[in-house]
Amino acid sequence: MGFLYSILIGGIAGYLASVIMESHNSAFINILLGIFGGLVGGFIAKRLGNDPDNDGLLMNLLISVGGAIVLIFIGRLF
């Protein structure tokens, strides 16, 4: 269930990040950005003292969107 949850949240987060950053990616790239964005966002959240493992769906989605935005920004630098 956790894997499907990650893909679902990742897809939504990747889509939202691509809309916010005005990037035109495929659905597959959006899902990957969302999943890896969740990892990056979770890492940043843990460093700031937040525990994303105990947060709800909305907070996990926001963390994933934030991480995906960071990844899109870093990708644009190169």
PyMOL Python script that loads the backbone (N, CA, C, O; Angstrom):
from pymol import cmd

cmd.read_pdbstr("""\
ATOM      1  N   MET A   1       0.817  -1.198   0.000  1.00  0.00           N
ATOM      2  CA  MET A   1       0.000   0.000   0.000  1.00  0.00           C
ATOM      3  C   MET A   1       0.855   1.254   0.000  1.00  0.00           C
ATOM      4  O   MET A   1       0.488   2.251  -0.622  1.00  0.00           O
ATOM      5  N   GLY A   2       1.988   1.222   0.686  1.00  0.00           N
ATOM      6  CA  GLY A   2       2.856   2.383   0.745  1.00  0.00           C
ATOM      7  C   GLY A   2       3.406   2.767  -0.613  1.00  0.00           C
ATOM      8  O   GLY A   2       3.581   3.952  -0.900  1.00  0.00           O
ATOM      9  N   PHE A   3       3.684   1.772  -1.461  1.00  0.00           N
ATOM     10  CA  PHE A   3       4.224   2.030  -2.782  1.00  0.00           C
ATOM     11  C   PHE A   3       3.180   2.728  -3.652  1.00  0.00           C
ATOM     12  O   PHE A   3       3.487   3.706  -4.333  1.00  0.00           O
ATOM     13  N   LEU A   4       1.946   2.222  -3.627  1.00  0.00           N
ATOM     14  CA  LEU A   4       0.875   2.849  -4.403  1.00  0.00           C
ATOM     15  C   LEU A   4       0.569   4.252  -3.891  1.00  0.00           C
ATOM     16  O   LEU A   4       0.286   5.163  -4.669  1.00  0.00           O
ATOM     17  N   TYR A   5       0.630   4.411  -2.573  1.00  0.00           N
ATOM     18  CA  TYR A   5       0.429   5.723  -1.953  1.00  0.00           C
ATOM     19  C   TYR A   5       1.494   6.700  -2.442  1.00  0.00           C
ATOM     20  O   TYR A   5       1.188   7.848  -2.762  1.00  0.00           O
ATOM     21  N   SER A   6       2.740   6.244  -2.500  1.00  0.00           N
ATOM     22  CA  SER A   6       3.837   7.097  -2.960  1.00  0.00           C
ATOM     23  C   SER A   6       3.654   7.502  -4.415  1.00  0.00           C
ATOM     24  O   SER A   6       3.915   8.649  -4.778  1.00  0.00           O
ATOM     25  N   ILE A   7       3.211   6.576  -5.244  1.00  0.00           N
ATOM     26  CA  ILE A   7       2.998   6.891  -6.659  1.00  0.00           C
ATOM     27  C   ILE A   7       1.840   7.880  -6.815  1.00  0.00           C
ATOM     28  O   ILE A   7       1.928   8.825  -7.599  1.00  0.00           O
ATOM     29  N   LEU A   8       0.766   7.662  -6.075  1.00  0.00           N
ATOM     30  CA  LEU A   8      -0.386   8.564  -6.162  1.00  0.00           C
ATOM     31  C   LEU A   8      -0.026   9.967  -5.686  1.00  0.00           C
ATOM     32  O   LEU A   8      -0.284  10.945  -6.388  1.00  0.00           O
ATOM     33  N   ILE A   9       0.559  10.072  -4.518  1.00  0.00           N
ATOM     34  CA  ILE A   9       0.965  11.381  -3.993  1.00  0.00           C
ATOM     35  C   ILE A   9       2.031  11.998  -4.904  1.00  0.00           C
ATOM     36  O   ILE A   9       2.010  13.202  -5.160  1.00  0.00           O
ATOM     37  N   GLY A  10       2.967  11.167  -5.394  1.00  0.00           N
ATOM     38  CA  GLY A  10       4.014  11.658  -6.290  1.00  0.00           C
ATOM     39  C   GLY A  10       3.460  12.232  -7.574  1.00  0.00           C
ATOM     40  O   GLY A  10       3.922  13.272  -8.043  1.00  0.00           O
ATOM     41  N   GLY A  11       2.472  11.563  -8.146  1.00  0.00           N
ATOM     42  CA  GLY A  11       1.864  12.063  -9.378  1.00  0.00           C
ATOM     43  C   GLY A  11       1.171  13.396  -9.176  1.00  0.00           C
ATOM     44  O   GLY A  11       1.322  14.320  -9.976  1.00  0.00           O
ATOM     45  N   ILE A  12       0.416  13.483  -8.105  1.00  0.00           N
ATOM     46  CA  ILE A  12      -0.288  14.736  -7.806  1.00  0.00           C
ATOM     47  C   ILE A  12       0.713  15.850  -7.499  1.00  0.00           C
ATOM     48  O   ILE A  12       0.578  16.970  -7.992  1.00  0.00           O
ATOM     49  N   ALA A  13       1.721  15.531  -6.677  1.00  0.00           N
ATOM     50  CA  ALA A  13       2.717  16.535  -6.299  1.00  0.00           C
ATOM     51  C   ALA A  13       3.529  16.991  -7.510  1.00  0.00           C
ATOM     52  O   ALA A  13       3.794  18.183  -7.669  1.00  0.00           O
ATOM     53  N   GLY A  14       3.921  16.052  -8.356  1.00  0.00           N
ATOM     54  CA  GLY A  14       4.676  16.413  -9.557  1.00  0.00           C
ATOM     55  C   GLY A  14       3.868  17.294 -10.496  1.00  0.00           C
ATOM     56  O   GLY A  14       4.397  18.242 -11.077  1.00  0.00           O
ATOM     57  N   TYR A  15       2.581  16.980 -10.642  1.00  0.00           N
ATOM     58  CA  TYR A  15       1.726  17.802 -11.482  1.00  0.00           C
ATOM     59  C   TYR A  15       1.593  19.215 -10.918  1.00  0.00           C
ATOM     60  O   TYR A  15       1.730  20.199 -11.645  1.00  0.00           O
ATOM     61  N   LEU A  16       1.325  19.304  -9.617  1.00  0.00           N
ATOM     62  CA  LEU A  16       1.177  20.625  -8.988  1.00  0.00           C
ATOM     63  C   LEU A  16       2.470  21.438  -9.088  1.00  0.00           C
ATOM     64  O   LEU A  16       2.432  22.642  -9.338  1.00  0.00           O
ATOM     65  N   ALA A  17       3.613  20.774  -8.893  1.00  0.00           N
ATOM     66  CA  ALA A  17       4.895  21.480  -8.998  1.00  0.00           C
ATOM     67  C   ALA A  17       5.143  21.964 -10.418  1.00  0.00           C
ATOM     68  O   ALA A  17       5.666  23.060 -10.617  1.00  0.00           O
ATOM     69  N   SER A  18       4.770  21.149 -11.415  1.00  0.00           N
ATOM     70  CA  SER A  18       4.983  21.576 -12.802  1.00  0.00           C
ATOM     71  C   SER A  18       4.071  22.739 -13.169  1.00  0.00           C
ATOM     72  O   SER A  18       4.449  23.587 -13.978  1.00  0.00           O
ATOM     73  N   VAL A  19       2.879  22.793 -12.590  1.00  0.00           N
ATOM     74  CA  VAL A  19       1.974  23.922 -12.827  1.00  0.00           C
ATOM     75  C   VAL A  19       2.525  25.176 -12.153  1.00  0.00           C
ATOM     76  O   VAL A  19       2.525  26.253 -12.751  1.00  0.00           O
ATOM     77  N   ILE A  20       2.990  25.043 -10.920  1.00  0.00           N
ATOM     78  CA  ILE A  20       3.522  26.192 -10.183  1.00  0.00           C
ATOM     79  C   ILE A  20       4.772  26.744 -10.867  1.00  0.00           C
ATOM     80  O   ILE A  20       4.937  27.958 -10.990  1.00  0.00           O
ATOM     81  N   MET A  21       5.644  25.848 -11.306  1.00  0.00           N
ATOM     82  CA  MET A  21       6.913  26.265 -11.921  1.00  0.00           C
ATOM     83  C   MET A  21       6.788  26.475 -13.430  1.00  0.00           C
ATOM     84  O   MET A  21       7.774  26.811 -14.086  1.00  0.00           O
ATOM     85  N   GLU A  22       5.594  26.283 -13.987  1.00  0.00           N
ATOM     86  CA  GLU A  22       5.330  26.430 -15.420  1.00  0.00           C
ATOM     87  C   GLU A  22       6.298  25.608 -16.254  1.00  0.00           C
ATOM     88  O   GLU A  22       6.902  26.107 -17.203  1.00  0.00           O
ATOM     89  N   SER A  23       6.437  24.337 -15.885  1.00  0.00           N
ATOM     90  CA  SER A  23       7.284  23.423 -16.637  1.00  0.00           C
ATOM     91  C   SER A  23       6.378  22.467 -17.397  1.00  0.00           C
ATOM     92  O   SER A  23       5.318  22.084 -16.904  1.00  0.00           O
ATOM     93  N   HIS A  24       6.789  22.088 -18.578  1.00  0.00           N
ATOM     94  CA  HIS A  24       5.962  21.248 -19.444  1.00  0.00           C
ATOM     95  C   HIS A  24       6.607  19.868 -19.537  1.00  0.00           C
ATOM     96  O   HIS A  24       7.383  19.590 -20.451  1.00  0.00           O
ATOM     97  N   ASN A  25       6.270  19.007 -18.570  1.00  0.00           N
ATOM     98  CA  ASN A  25       6.821  17.663 -18.526  1.00  0.00           C
ATOM     99  C   ASN A  25       5.726  16.646 -18.820  1.00  0.00           C
ATOM    100  O   ASN A  25       4.534  16.943 -18.746  1.00  0.00           O
ATOM    101  N   SER A  26       6.173  15.429 -19.158  1.00  0.00           N
ATOM    102  CA  SER A  26       5.214  14.350 -19.364  1.00  0.00           C
ATOM    103  C   SER A  26       4.687  13.863 -18.015  1.00  0.00           C
ATOM    104  O   SER A  26       5.233  14.213 -16.969  1.00  0.00           O
ATOM    105  N   ALA A  27       3.638  13.063 -18.040  1.00  0.00           N
ATOM    106  CA  ALA A  27       3.050  12.538 -16.809  1.00  0.00           C
ATOM    107  C   ALA A  27       4.056  11.665 -16.071  1.00  0.00           C
ATOM    108  O   ALA A  27       4.113  11.700 -14.842  1.00  0.00           O
ATOM    109  N   PHE A  28       4.849  10.884 -16.798  1.00  0.00           N
ATOM    110  CA  PHE A  28       5.848  10.020 -16.170  1.00  0.00           C
ATOM    111  C   PHE A  28       6.902  10.844 -15.435  1.00  0.00           C
ATOM    112  O   PHE A  28       7.285  10.506 -14.315  1.00  0.00           O
ATOM    113  N   ILE A  29       7.367  11.914 -16.054  1.00  0.00           N
ATOM    114  CA  ILE A  29       8.361  12.787 -15.422  1.00  0.00           C
ATOM    115  C   ILE A  29       7.749  13.473 -14.205  1.00  0.00           C
ATOM    116  O   ILE A  29       8.424  13.644 -13.190  1.00  0.00           O
ATOM    117  N   ASN A  30       6.485  13.867 -14.292  1.00  0.00           N
ATOM    118  CA  ASN A  30       5.812  14.484 -13.145  1.00  0.00           C
ATOM    119  C   ASN A  30       5.744  13.518 -11.967  1.00  0.00           C
ATOM    120  O   ASN A  30       5.967  13.921 -10.825  1.00  0.00           O
ATOM    121  N   ILE A  31       5.439  12.254 -12.228  1.00  0.00           N
ATOM    122  CA  ILE A  31       5.385  11.265 -11.154  1.00  0.00           C
ATOM    123  C   ILE A  31       6.755  11.086 -10.529  1.00  0.00           C
ATOM    124  O   ILE A  31       6.884  11.043  -9.305  1.00  0.00           O
ATOM    125  N   LEU A  32       7.784  10.981 -11.369  1.00  0.00           N
ATOM    126  CA  LEU A  32       9.152  10.838 -10.843  1.00  0.00           C
ATOM    127  C   LEU A  32       9.563  12.062 -10.030  1.00  0.00           C
ATOM    128  O   LEU A  32      10.156  11.932  -8.960  1.00  0.00           O
ATOM    129  N   LEU A  33       9.248  13.247 -10.541  1.00  0.00           N
ATOM    130  CA  LEU A  33       9.567  14.470  -9.799  1.00  0.00           C
ATOM    131  C   LEU A  33       8.857  14.494  -8.457  1.00  0.00           C
ATOM    132  O   LEU A  33       9.444  14.898  -7.453  1.00  0.00           O
ATOM    133  N   GLY A  34       7.613  14.071  -8.428  1.00  0.00           N
ATOM    134  CA  GLY A  34       6.861  14.049  -7.185  1.00  0.00           C
ATOM    135  C   GLY A  34       7.409  13.054  -6.184  1.00  0.00           C
ATOM    136  O   GLY A  34       7.495  13.352  -4.993  1.00  0.00           O
ATOM    137  N   ILE A  35       7.789  11.850  -6.664  1.00  0.00           N
ATOM    138  CA  ILE A  35       8.333  10.832  -5.763  1.00  0.00           C
ATOM    139  C   ILE A  35       9.677  11.278  -5.208  1.00  0.00           C
ATOM    140  O   ILE A  35       9.899  11.231  -3.998  1.00  0.00           O
ATOM    141  N   PHE A  36      10.574  11.709  -6.089  1.00  0.00           N
ATOM    142  CA  PHE A  36      11.874  12.175  -5.615  1.00  0.00           C
ATOM    143  C   PHE A  36      11.743  13.482  -4.844  1.00  0.00           C
ATOM    144  O   PHE A  36      12.519  13.749  -3.927  1.00  0.00           O
ATOM    145  N   GLY A  37      10.761  14.294  -5.218  1.00  0.00           N
ATOM    146  CA  GLY A  37      10.485  15.515  -4.455  1.00  0.00           C
ATOM    147  C   GLY A  37      10.038  15.207  -3.046  1.00  0.00           C
ATOM    148  O   GLY A  37      10.364  15.936  -2.110  1.00  0.00           O
ATOM    149  N   GLY A  38       9.284  14.115  -2.890  1.00  0.00           N
ATOM    150  CA  GLY A  38       8.890  13.677  -1.559  1.00  0.00           C
ATOM    151  C   GLY A  38      10.092  13.268  -0.724  1.00  0.00           C
ATOM    152  O   GLY A  38      10.148  13.546   0.473  1.00  0.00           O
ATOM    153  N   LEU A  39      11.054  12.606  -1.359  1.00  0.00           N
ATOM    154  CA  LEU A  39      12.279  12.237  -0.645  1.00  0.00           C
ATOM    155  C   LEU A  39      13.082  13.471  -0.240  1.00  0.00           C
ATOM    156  O   LEU A  39      13.545  13.581   0.895  1.00  0.00           O
ATOM    157  N   VAL A  40      13.237  14.394  -1.185  1.00  0.00           N
ATOM    158  CA  VAL A  40      13.979  15.625  -0.901  1.00  0.00           C
ATOM    159  C   VAL A  40      13.247  16.463   0.141  1.00  0.00           C
ATOM    160  O   VAL A  40      13.858  16.961   1.087  1.00  0.00           O
ATOM    161  N   GLY A  41      11.944  16.616  -0.035  1.00  0.00           N
ATOM    162  CA  GLY A  41      11.153  17.392   0.917  1.00  0.00           C
ATOM    163  C   GLY A  41      11.143  16.762   2.298  1.00  0.00           C
ATOM    164  O   GLY A  41      11.191  17.474   3.301  1.00  0.00           O
ATOM    165  N   GLY A  42      11.079  15.431   2.367  1.00  0.00           N
ATOM    166  CA  GLY A  42      11.128  14.739   3.651  1.00  0.00           C
ATOM    167  C   GLY A  42      12.457  14.931   4.349  1.00  0.00           C
ATOM    168  O   GLY A  42      12.517  15.100   5.566  1.00  0.00           O
ATOM    169  N   PHE A  43      13.531  14.903   3.558  1.00  0.00           N
ATOM    170  CA  PHE A  43      14.866  15.124   4.122  1.00  0.00           C
ATOM    171  C   PHE A  43      14.969  16.540   4.700  1.00  0.00           C
ATOM    172  O   PHE A  43      15.467  16.734   5.809  1.00  0.00           O
ATOM    173  N   ILE A  44      14.493  17.520   3.936  1.00  0.00           N
ATOM    174  CA  ILE A  44      14.538  18.914   4.398  1.00  0.00           C
ATOM    175  C   ILE A  44      13.652  19.095   5.631  1.00  0.00           C
ATOM    176  O   ILE A  44      14.040  19.776   6.581  1.00  0.00           O
ATOM    177  N   ALA A  45      12.457  18.484   5.618  1.00  0.00           N
ATOM    178  CA  ALA A  45      11.539  18.614   6.753  1.00  0.00           C
ATOM    179  C   ALA A  45      12.136  18.008   8.020  1.00  0.00           C
ATOM    180  O   ALA A  45      11.982  18.561   9.109  1.00  0.00           O
ATOM    181  N   LYS A  46      12.821  16.864   7.877  1.00  0.00           N
ATOM    182  CA  LYS A  46      13.448  16.252   9.053  1.00  0.00           C
ATOM    183  C   LYS A  46      14.569  17.119   9.592  1.00  0.00           C
ATOM    184  O   LYS A  46      14.762  17.202  10.805  1.00  0.00           O
ATOM    185  N   ARG A  47      15.306  17.762   8.708  1.00  0.00           N
ATOM    186  CA  ARG A  47      16.391  18.648   9.145  1.00  0.00           C
ATOM    187  C   ARG A  47      15.850  19.877   9.860  1.00  0.00           C
ATOM    188  O   ARG A  47      16.522  20.446  10.721  1.00  0.00           O
ATOM    189  N   LEU A  48      14.631  20.290   9.504  1.00  0.00           N
ATOM    190  CA  LEU A  48      14.017  21.455  10.148  1.00  0.00           C
ATOM    191  C   LEU A  48      13.266  21.081  11.424  1.00  0.00           C
ATOM    192  O   LEU A  48      12.692  21.948  12.082  1.00  0.00           O
ATOM    193  N   GLY A  49      13.267  19.797  11.775  1.00  0.00           N
ATOM    194  CA  GLY A  49      12.650  19.366  13.019  1.00  0.00           C
ATOM    195  C   GLY A  49      11.244  18.817  12.879  1.00  0.00           C
ATOM    196  O   GLY A  49      10.625  18.476  13.886  1.00  0.00           O
ATOM    197  N   ASN A  50      10.721  18.720  11.676  1.00  0.00           N
ATOM    198  CA  ASN A  50       9.391  18.166  11.449  1.00  0.00           C
ATOM    199  C   ASN A  50       9.510  16.675  11.155  1.00  0.00           C
ATOM    200  O   ASN A  50      10.501  16.248  10.561  1.00  0.00           O
ATOM    201  N   ASP A  51       8.534  15.881  11.551  1.00  0.00           N
ATOM    202  CA  ASP A  51       8.546  14.454  11.277  1.00  0.00           C
ATOM    203  C   ASP A  51       7.453  14.130  10.263  1.00  0.00           C
ATOM    204  O   ASP A  51       6.300  13.936  10.647  1.00  0.00           O
ATOM    205  N   PRO A  52       7.802  14.068   8.952  1.00  0.00           N
ATOM    206  CA  PRO A  52       6.778  13.851   7.932  1.00  0.00           C
ATOM    207  C   PRO A  52       6.138  12.464   8.007  1.00  0.00           C
ATOM    208  O   PRO A  52       5.077  12.258   7.418  1.00  0.00           O
ATOM    209  N   ASP A  53       6.750  11.506   8.713  1.00  0.00           N
ATOM    210  CA  ASP A  53       6.171  10.176   8.820  1.00  0.00           C
ATOM    211  C   ASP A  53       4.891  10.183   9.641  1.00  0.00           C
ATOM    212  O   ASP A  53       4.025   9.333   9.436  1.00  0.00           O
ATOM    213  N   ASN A  54       4.756  11.114  10.556  1.00  0.00           N
ATOM    214  CA  ASN A  54       3.571  11.181  11.413  1.00  0.00           C
ATOM    215  C   ASN A  54       2.563  12.221  10.953  1.00  0.00           C
ATOM    216  O   ASN A  54       1.511  12.379  11.572  1.00  0.00           O
ATOM    217  N   ASP A  55       2.870  12.930   9.875  1.00  0.00           N
ATOM    218  CA  ASP A  55       1.956  13.951   9.366  1.00  0.00           C
ATOM    219  C   ASP A  55       0.879  13.306   8.508  1.00  0.00           C
ATOM    220  O   ASP A  55       0.995  12.140   8.129  1.00  0.00           O
ATOM    221  N   GLY A  56      -0.143  14.046   8.210  1.00  0.00           N
ATOM    222  CA  GLY A  56      -1.251  13.545   7.419  1.00  0.00           C
ATOM    223  C   GLY A  56      -1.005  13.664   5.925  1.00  0.00           C
ATOM    224  O   GLY A  56       0.078  14.037   5.474  1.00  0.00           O
ATOM    225  N   LEU A  57      -2.026  13.341   5.190  1.00  0.00           N
ATOM    226  CA  LEU A  57      -1.970  13.332   3.735  1.00  0.00           C
ATOM    227  C   LEU A  57      -1.644  14.710   3.169  1.00  0.00           C
ATOM    228  O   LEU A  57      -0.802  14.830   2.279  1.00  0.00           O
ATOM    229  N   LEU A  58      -2.291  15.733   3.668  1.00  0.00           N
ATOM    230  CA  LEU A  58      -2.077  17.083   3.142  1.00  0.00           C
ATOM    231  C   LEU A  58      -0.648  17.554   3.369  1.00  0.00           C
ATOM    232  O   LEU A  58      -0.038  18.143   2.477  1.00  0.00           O
ATOM    233  N   MET A  59      -0.110  17.298   4.558  1.00  0.00           N
ATOM    234  CA  MET A  59       1.264  17.726   4.832  1.00  0.00           C
ATOM    235  C   MET A  59       2.253  16.954   3.959  1.00  0.00           C
ATOM    236  O   MET A  59       3.220  17.536   3.467  1.00  0.00           O
ATOM    237  N   ASN A  60       2.028  15.657   3.759  1.00  0.00           N
ATOM    238  CA  ASN A  60       2.904  14.888   2.882  1.00  0.00           C
ATOM    239  C   ASN A  60       2.834  15.395   1.451  1.00  0.00           C
ATOM    240  O   ASN A  60       3.847  15.430   0.752  1.00  0.00           O
ATOM    241  N   LEU A  61       1.653  15.783   1.015  1.00  0.00           N
ATOM    242  CA  LEU A  61       1.504  16.334  -0.327  1.00  0.00           C
ATOM    243  C   LEU A  61       2.251  17.659  -0.450  1.00  0.00           C
ATOM    244  O   LEU A  61       2.949  17.885  -1.438  1.00  0.00           O
ATOM    245  N   LEU A  62       2.113  18.530   0.535  1.00  0.00           N
ATOM    246  CA  LEU A  62       2.814  19.819   0.508  1.00  0.00           C
ATOM    247  C   LEU A  62       4.325  19.644   0.542  1.00  0.00           C
ATOM    248  O   LEU A  62       5.048  20.362  -0.149  1.00  0.00           O
ATOM    249  N   ILE A  63       4.807  18.697   1.338  1.00  0.00           N
ATOM    250  CA  ILE A  63       6.240  18.424   1.399  1.00  0.00           C
ATOM    251  C   ILE A  63       6.737  17.900   0.053  1.00  0.00           C
ATOM    252  O   ILE A  63       7.811  18.289  -0.405  1.00  0.00           O
ATOM    253  N   SER A  64       5.964  17.021  -0.581  1.00  0.00           N
ATOM    254  CA  SER A  64       6.343  16.480  -1.885  1.00  0.00           C
ATOM    255  C   SER A  64       6.348  17.554  -2.961  1.00  0.00           C
ATOM    256  O   SER A  64       7.242  17.584  -3.807  1.00  0.00           O
ATOM    257  N   VAL A  65       5.356  18.433  -2.933  1.00  0.00           N
ATOM    258  CA  VAL A  65       5.310  19.531  -3.908  1.00  0.00           C
ATOM    259  C   VAL A  65       6.514  20.444  -3.708  1.00  0.00           C
ATOM    260  O   VAL A  65       7.158  20.844  -4.678  1.00  0.00           O
ATOM    261  N   GLY A  66       6.817  20.772  -2.463  1.00  0.00           N
ATOM    262  CA  GLY A  66       7.983  21.620  -2.189  1.00  0.00           C
ATOM    263  C   GLY A  66       9.276  20.986  -2.659  1.00  0.00           C
ATOM    264  O   GLY A  66      10.127  21.664  -3.235  1.00  0.00           O
ATOM    265  N   GLY A  67       9.435  19.692  -2.422  1.00  0.00           N
ATOM    266  CA  GLY A  67      10.635  18.998  -2.887  1.00  0.00           C
ATOM    267  C   GLY A  67      10.717  18.940  -4.403  1.00  0.00           C
ATOM    268  O   GLY A  67      11.799  19.087  -4.971  1.00  0.00           O
ATOM    269  N   ALA A  68       9.580  18.726  -5.068  1.00  0.00           N
ATOM    270  CA  ALA A  68       9.566  18.698  -6.531  1.00  0.00           C
ATOM    271  C   ALA A  68       9.890  20.074  -7.105  1.00  0.00           C
ATOM    272  O   ALA A  68      10.565  20.174  -8.130  1.00  0.00           O
ATOM    273  N   ILE A  69       9.418  21.123  -6.458  1.00  0.00           N
ATOM    274  CA  ILE A  69       9.757  22.487  -6.903  1.00  0.00           C
ATOM    275  C   ILE A  69      11.258  22.717  -6.787  1.00  0.00           C
ATOM    276  O   ILE A  69      11.870  23.308  -7.676  1.00  0.00           O
ATOM    277  N   VAL A  70      11.845  22.254  -5.697  1.00  0.00           N
ATOM    278  CA  VAL A  70      13.302  22.372  -5.526  1.00  0.00           C
ATOM    279  C   VAL A  70      14.019  21.625  -6.649  1.00  0.00           C
ATOM    280  O   VAL A  70      14.987  22.139  -7.208  1.00  0.00           O
ATOM    281  N   LEU A  71      13.555  20.414  -6.988  1.00  0.00           N
ATOM    282  CA  LEU A  71      14.195  19.644  -8.056  1.00  0.00           C
ATOM    283  C   LEU A  71      14.056  20.318  -9.416  1.00  0.00           C
ATOM    284  O   LEU A  71      15.005  20.328 -10.200  1.00  0.00           O
ATOM    285  N   ILE A  72      12.884  20.882  -9.704  1.00  0.00           N
ATOM    286  CA  ILE A  72      12.710  21.596 -10.967  1.00  0.00           C
ATOM    287  C   ILE A  72      13.620  22.817 -11.019  1.00  0.00           C
ATOM    288  O   ILE A  72      14.212  23.107 -12.058  1.00  0.00           O
ATOM    289  N   PHE A  73      13.733  23.522  -9.916  1.00  0.00           N
ATOM    290  CA  PHE A  73      14.605  24.699  -9.855  1.00  0.00           C
ATOM    291  C   PHE A  73      16.058  24.302 -10.099  1.00  0.00           C
ATOM    292  O   PHE A  73      16.760  24.954 -10.872  1.00  0.00           O
ATOM    293  N   ILE A  74      16.507  23.241  -9.446  1.00  0.00           N
ATOM    294  CA  ILE A  74      17.887  22.772  -9.634  1.00  0.00           C
ATOM    295  C   ILE A  74      18.101  22.321 -11.077  1.00  0.00           C
ATOM    296  O   ILE A  74      19.154  22.578 -11.661  1.00  0.00           O
ATOM    297  N   GLY A  75      17.099  21.647 -11.653  1.00  0.00           N
ATOM    298  CA  GLY A  75      17.199  21.221 -13.056  1.00  0.00           C
ATOM    299  C   GLY A  75      17.319  22.391 -14.010  1.00  0.00           C
ATOM    300  O   GLY A  75      18.015  22.294 -15.021  1.00  0.00           O
ATOM    301  N   ARG A  76      16.658  23.486 -13.712  1.00  0.00           N
ATOM    302  CA  ARG A  76      16.738  24.667 -14.578  1.00  0.00           C
ATOM    303  C   ARG A  76      18.095  25.362 -14.486  1.00  0.00           C
ATOM    304  O   ARG A  76      18.493  26.072 -15.409  1.00  0.00           O
ATOM    305  N   LEU A  77      18.798  25.161 -13.383  1.00  0.00           N
ATOM    306  CA  LEU A  77      20.118  25.769 -13.252  1.00  0.00           C
ATOM    307  C   LEU A  77      21.126  25.136 -14.205  1.00  0.00           C
ATOM    308  O   LEU A  77      22.096  25.770 -14.620  1.00  0.00           O
ATOM    309  N   PHE A  78      20.881  23.890 -14.539  1.00  0.00           N
ATOM    310  CA  PHE A  78      21.795  23.170 -15.444  1.00  0.00           C
ATOM    311  C   PHE A  78      21.176  23.093 -16.792  1.00  0.00           C
ATOM    312  O   PHE A  78      21.769  22.530 -17.712  1.00  0.00           O
TER     313      PHE A  78
END
""", "prot")
cmd.dss("prot")
cmd.show_as("cartoon", "prot")
cmd.util.cbc("prot")
cmd.orient("prot")
